[in-house]
Amino acid sequence: QVQLEESGGGLVQPGGSLRLSCAIPETIFGILTMRWYCQAPGKSRELVALLTRQGGTNYADSVKGRFTISRDNAWKTVFLQMNSLKPEDTAVYYCNVQTGTHVYWGQGTQVTVSS
């Protein structure tokens, strides 16, 4: 089963920054939308940010102005730049890629914001 691979998570102090990356296998093509989700303990998975093929973006209200989703020119890596991190941003972050026929997920990377 084809999976995405997230990296870049870790422990950071409040106010700090992290940059998450998601590697997309060569076998995945025709991407329509790239997304980042997060899931905090005891909560459901929530959409954090999305990036469309046309370049449109959308963000959860809680991260607007702090997080930025982007990709490389080859459509093989999607990034999530996370600035001004807060303890409530603590969660497992998952990337998600949608093509015309499939949706792919990674296994997630842990982000912990704590002093």
Number of C-alpha atoms within 10 A of each C-alpha: 3 11 17 20 18 24 18 14 18 14 14 18 14 17 14 14 17 18 16 22 21 26 17 24 14 8 6 17 14 12 17 13 19 26 24 24 19 22 19 16 9 6 9 9 15 14 18 24 23 23 21 14 12 8 10 9 16 15 19 13 9 11 17 12 11 13 20 20 22 19 16 9 8 7 18 16 18 23 22 23 14 20 17 15 22 18 15 12 20 20 21 18 26 26 31 23 24 18 14 10 7 10 13 16 20 19 14 22 21 19 22 20 20 16 9
